Amino acid sequence: MEKEKPATAAWRQPRLQAVLDSIEEPLWLIDQRFQVATCNRAAAARLPDDWRRDGGPCYRLLFAQHGVCPFCGLQEVFRRGEGRQTNVSLLDRDGRNHVYELSFCPVREEAGTVGWCLVRFRDISENAGLFAEISRLKSLAAMGRYASELTHEIRNPLNSIEIQMTLLQRLVADLPPAVREPVNGIVEVVRQENRRLNSLAGEFLQVKKARELVISPVAVDDLLRQILELVADELAASRIEVELVTADRQLTVRGDRDKLHQAFLNLVKNSLEALGGREGGRLRVGIAAGEGEAVITFADNGPGIPYGDQPKIFNLFYTTKSSGTGIGLYLCRDIIEAHGGTISFVSDGEGTTFTVKLPLSTAAAP
């Protein structure tokens, strides 16, 4: 058995070992043969229990490799005598991929040659994920600014198209019906599509402003009564029975009244479209107090949302309606989340219920 070098033994002195063990990040001292000379307590937790007795190269003990790891910096450290650092993604023992920062620091013998390398193993998965998310959000923000400017530019030619269609109708007004009517039919199709695009552009600009909030106290039941009065004629025409069930006290949230009005109105209209004037159609709007939050439900007895569509209904531009833009529910969720709330739904063949939860204002919380 090879006699242990005095310098190696020095690293195992109790006092120095206690210093190493006080460091939370795993540290290994590895020699030129890739053998682990010593390590701290955090590093030992990653090694087999019998590593001191049986030994073995670090690549086998740590990573179950048969040869030097492709990301290893030990050889360069021993050859150049300079420290280095690298990041590596590994599938760890918890079954998840982690991003680790490996730092290699040369440790010199008395003669000045590099005899060992101190390796630090630091989990930076959270930071890596944060940086990736920041990068993604920056890209989305840049795309959002460009899309907003582009939307403004698109609306100008759309307005011009509407004017030109009006002029075209005037030009053919005195022509024989056999000529005028087909032209008017084409004009009407163009107008419908033009208005749909204009509406889409307008709603897209609203998405951009969804999180620009003007905060004030908002009485939830007063707001919902106002919305139901606004659509009363439409409800009556569609023969839909509406019920508003309020809490036993006024519930107040801190929010942007106009934005919440927009989100709630969209949910009411979503139910009206789902009911589609069907006989016996019912919409129940409920307000209740939860744990420090107002719970608002919009329940209809419509045909429900097809199961295959349910995971996608909050996606931007996703719609099952021939005339829909796919922005309404996305905008609702954005507004609710901007207020620190949540929106969810359950749906089956007997109807759909959307549930909105918003934090109560401090003065209103129970």
C-alpha positions in Angstrom: 0.0 0.0 0.0 1.4 3.4 -1.0 2.5 5.5 1.9 0.4 8.6 2.2 2.3 11.8 1.5 2.9 14.1 4.5 1.2 17.0 2.6 -1.8 14.8 2.0 -2.0 13.9 5.7 -1.8 17.6 6.6 -5.1 18.1 4.8 -6.7 15.7 7.1 -5.8 17.5 10.3 -8.9 17.9 12.4 -8.8 21.7 12.6 -8.5 22.1 8.9 -11.2 19.5 8.3 -13.5 21.5 10.5 -12.9 24.6 8.4 -13.7 22.7 5.2 -16.9 21.1 6.8 -18.1 24.6 7.7 -18.4 25.5 4.0 -21.9 24.6 2.7 -20.8 24.0 -0.9 -19.2 20.7 -1.8 -15.4 20.8 -1.9 -13.0 18.1 -3.1 -9.2 18.0 -3.0 -8.1 15.8 -5.9 -4.6 14.7 -6.8 -3.0 14.2 -10.3 -4.3 10.6 -10.4 -7.9 11.9 -10.1 -8.0 10.4 -6.6 -10.0 12.2 -3.9 -7.5 13.1 -1.2 -10.1 14.6 1.1 -13.4 16.6 1.0 -15.8 18.4 3.2 -19.0 17.1 4.7 -21.2 18.5 1.9 -19.0 16.8 -0.7 -18.9 13.5 1.2 -22.7 13.2 1.0 -22.2 12.8 -2.8 -19.7 10.0 -2.5 -20.2 6.3 -1.7 -20.0 5.5 2.0 -16.9 3.3 1.5 -14.9 5.8 -0.7 -12.1 6.3 1.9 -11.6 2.5 2.1 -11.9 1.5 -1.5 -10.8 4.7 -3.2 -11.2 5.3 -6.9 -11.0 8.1 -9.4 -13.3 11.1 -8.9 -15.0 10.5 -12.2 -16.1 7.1 -11.1 -17.0 8.0 -7.5 -19.0 11.1 -8.5 -20.4 10.5 -11.9 -20.1 6.7 -12.5 -17.9 7.4 -15.6 -15.3 4.9 -16.9 -13.1 7.7 -18.0 -12.3 11.4 -17.4 -15.4 13.5 -17.7 -15.7 15.6 -20.9 -16.3 18.8 -18.8 -13.4 18.1 -16.4 -10.8 20.9 -16.0 -8.3 19.0 -13.8 -5.8 18.2 -16.5 -5.6 21.8 -17.7 -5.1 23.0 -14.1 -2.3 20.5 -13.5 -0.7 21.3 -16.9 -1.0 25.1 -16.7 -1.1 25.7 -13.0 -4.0 28.1 -13.4 -7.5 28.0 -12.0 -10.5 27.7 -14.3 -14.3 27.6 -14.1 -17.0 25.9 -16.2 -20.8 25.3 -16.1 -22.3 21.9 -16.7 -25.8 20.6 -16.8 -26.3 17.2 -15.1 -29.2 14.9 -14.3 -28.8 14.7 -10.5 -30.0 12.2 -7.9 -33.4 14.0 -7.5 -34.2 13.1 -11.1 -34.0 16.7 -12.3 -31.5 18.5 -14.5 -29.3 20.9 -12.5 -26.8 23.5 -13.7 -23.6 23.4 -11.7 -20.7 25.8 -11.6 -17.4 23.8 -11.3 -14.4 25.8 -10.0 -10.9 24.3 -10.2 -8.3 25.9 -8.0 -4.6 24.7 -8.1 -3.0 23.8 -4.7 0.8 23.9 -4.8 3.3 21.8 -2.9 6.3 23.3 -1.2 8.4 23.0 -4.3 5.8 25.1 -6.2 4.4 22.4 -8.4 0.7 21.8 -8.5 0.0 18.6 -6.4 -3.7 18.9 -6.0 -6.7 20.7 -7.3 -9.5 22.0 -5.0 -12.8 21.6 -6.8 -15.9 23.5 -5.8 -19.3 22.2 -6.9 -22.0 25.0 -6.8 -25.7 24.5 -7.9 -26.7 27.6 -9.9 -29.8 26.1 -11.4 -32.0 28.8 -9.9 -29.8 31.6 -11.2 -29.5 29.9 -14.6 -33.3 29.6 -14.8 -33.7 33.2 -13.7 -31.3 34.4 -16.4 -33.1 32.4 -19.0 -36.4 33.8 -17.8 -35.1 37.4 -17.9 -33.7 36.8 -21.4 -37.1 35.4 -22.5 -39.0 38.3 -20.9 -36.7 40.9 -22.6 -37.3 39.2 -25.9 -41.1 39.2 -25.3 -40.9 42.9 -24.2 -39.1 43.8 -27.4 -41.6 41.8 -29.5 -44.4 43.5 -27.6 -43.1 46.9 -28.4 -42.7 46.1 -32.0 -46.1 44.4 -32.2 -47.7 47.5 -30.6 -46.1 49.8 -33.1 -47.0 47.5 -36.0 -50.6 47.4 -34.8 -50.9 51.1 -34.8 -49.5 51.2 -38.4 -52.0 48.5 -39.5 -55.0 50.4 -38.3 -54.2 53.3 -40.6 -54.6 51.3 -43.9 -57.6 49.5 -42.4 -59.4 52.8 -41.9 -58.4 53.8 -45.4 -59.9 50.5 -46.8 -63.2 51.3 -45.0 -63.3 54.7 -46.6 -62.5 53.3 -50.1 -65.3 50.7 -49.7 -67.8 53.5 -49.0 -66.6 55.4 -52.0 -66.9 52.3 -54.2 -70.5 51.8 -53.0 -71.3 55.4 -54.0 -69.7 54.9 -57.5 -71.9 51.9 -58.2 -75.1 53.2 -56.7 -76.5 54.3 -60.1 -75.5 51.2 -62.0 -78.1 48.5 -62.9 -78.9 46.1 -60.1 -77.2 43.2 -62.0 -73.9 45.0 -61.6 -74.5 47.0 -58.4 -75.6 44.1 -56.2 -72.6 41.7 -56.8 -70.2 44.6 -56.2 -72.1 45.6 -53.0 -71.8 42.0 -51.8 -68.1 42.0 -52.4 -67.8 45.3 -50.6 -69.7 44.0 -47.6 -67.4 40.9 -47.3 -64.3 43.2 -47.4 -65.9 45.5 -44.8 -66.7 42.6 -42.4 -63.1 41.3 -42.7 -61.7 44.8 -42.3 -63.8 45.4 -39.2 -62.7 42.1 -37.7 -59.1 43.0 -38.3 -59.7 46.5 -36.8 -61.3 44.9 -33.8 -58.4 42.5 -33.4 -55.9 45.4 -33.6 -57.9 47.3 -30.9 -58.0 44.3 -28.6 -54.3 43.6 -29.1 -53.6 47.2 -28.0 -55.7 46.5 -24.9 -53.5 43.5 -24.1 -50.5 45.8 -24.0 -52.3 48.1 -21.5 -53.8 45.3 -19.4 -51.1 45.7 -16.7 -51.1 49.5 -16.6 -53.4 49.9 -13.6 -54.9 52.9 -12.0 -55.6 51.6 -8.4 -58.6 52.6 -6.3 -61.1 50.9 -4.0 -63.6 48.9 -6.1 -66.9 47.6 -4.7 -67.3 44.2 -6.4 -71.1 43.9 -6.2 -71.7 47.4 -7.4 -69.4 46.8 -10.4 -71.1 43.5 -11.3 -74.6 45.1 -11.0 -73.5 47.8 -13.4 -72.2 45.2 -15.9 -75.4 43.2 -15.8 -77.5 46.3 -16.3 -75.3 47.1 -19.3 -76.1 43.8 -21.0 -79.7 43.6 -19.7 -81.3 44.1 -23.2 -79.0 41.5 -24.7 -79.9 39.1 -22.0 -83.6 39.7 -22.4 -83.3 39.3 -26.2 -81.5 36.0 -25.8 -84.1 34.8 -23.2 -81.3 34.1 -20.7 -82.3 34.1 -17.0 -79.7 35.9 -14.8 -79.2 35.6 -11.1 -76.8 37.8 -9.0 -75.9 36.3 -5.6 -74.0 38.7 -3.4 -72.2 38.2 -0.1 -73.7 39.3 3.2 -71.5 42.4 3.2 -69.9 44.7 0.6 -66.6 43.3 -0.7 -64.0 45.8 -1.8 -60.8 45.1 -3.7 -58.0 47.5 -4.6 -57.8 47.6 -8.4 -58.4 49.4 -11.6 -62.2 49.7 -12.0 -62.1 50.0 -15.8 -59.8 47.0 -16.2 -61.9 44.8 -13.9 -65.1 46.0 -15.7 -63.5 44.9 -19.0 -62.5 41.5 -17.6 -65.9 40.8 -15.9 -67.9 42.0 -18.9 -65.9 39.7 -21.1 -66.7 36.7 -18.9 -70.4 37.6 -18.9 -70.4 37.9 -22.7 -68.5 34.7 -23.0 -71.3 32.9 -21.1 -73.9 34.6 -23.3 -72.2 33.4 -26.5 -71.9 29.9 -25.0 -75.6 29.9 -24.2 -76.4 31.2 -27.7 -80.0 32.0 -27.0 -80.8 28.3 -26.1 -84.1 27.8 -24.3 -83.7 27.6 -20.5 -80.4 29.4 -20.6 -79.2 30.5 -17.2 -76.3 32.6 -16.0 -75.5 32.8 -12.3 -73.0 35.4 -11.0 -72.0 34.8 -7.4 -69.9 36.9 -5.0 -68.5 35.4 -1.8 -65.8 36.1 0.8 -62.9 33.7 0.9 -59.7 33.8 3.0 -58.8 37.4 2.6 -60.2 37.4 -1.0 -63.3 38.1 -3.0 -64.5 35.0 -4.9 -66.5 35.8 -8.0 -68.1 33.0 -10.1 -69.7 33.1 -13.6 -71.7 29.9 -14.0 -73.8 29.0 -17.1 -75.7 25.9 -18.2 -74.4 26.0 -21.7 -72.9 23.0 -23.6 -69.6 23.3 -21.9 -66.1 23.7 -23.4 -64.9 20.6 -25.3 -62.3 18.7 -23.3 -59.7 19.0 -26.1 -60.0 22.8 -26.1 -59.9 23.3 -22.3 -56.0 23.5 -22.0 -55.8 26.2 -24.7 -58.7 28.6 -23.9 -56.4 31.1 -22.2 -53.9 31.1 -25.1 -53.5 34.2 -27.1 -55.3 34.1 -30.4 -56.9 30.7 -29.7 -60.6 30.7 -30.3 -63.3 28.2 -31.3 -65.7 30.9 -32.6 -65.8 31.8 -36.2 -65.9 35.5 -35.5 -63.7 35.4 -32.4 -60.3 37.0 -32.0 -58.9 34.7 -29.3 -57.9 37.7 -27.2 -60.8 38.0 -24.7 -60.0 35.2 -22.2 -56.2 35.9 -22.5 -56.9 39.5 -21.7 -59.1 38.5 -18.7 -56.4 36.3 -17.2 -53.8 39.1 -17.8 -56.0 41.7 -16.0 -56.8 39.4 -13.1 -53.2 38.3 -12.6 -52.1 41.9 -12.7 -54.3 42.5 -9.7 -52.6 39.6 -7.8 -55.6 37.4 -8.4 -56.3 34.1 -10.2 -58.8 32.8 -12.7 -59.8 29.2 -13.3 -62.7 27.2 -14.7 -64.5 23.9 -14.6 -66.5 22.7 -17.6 -68.5 19.7 -18.6 -71.6 18.9 -20.7 -73.8 20.6 -18.2 -72.1 24.0 -18.3 -69.1 26.1 -17.4 -68.1 28.0 -14.3 -65.3 30.6 -14.3 -64.0 31.5 -10.8 -62.1 34.7 -10.2 -60.3 35.3 -6.9 -59.1 38.8 -6.0 -57.3 40.0 -2.8 -59.6 42.1 -0.6 -58.4 45.6 0.2 -56.8 45.7 3.7 -59.7 47.7 5.1 -62.2 45.1 3.8 -60.4 41.9 4.7 -62.0 39.9 7.5 
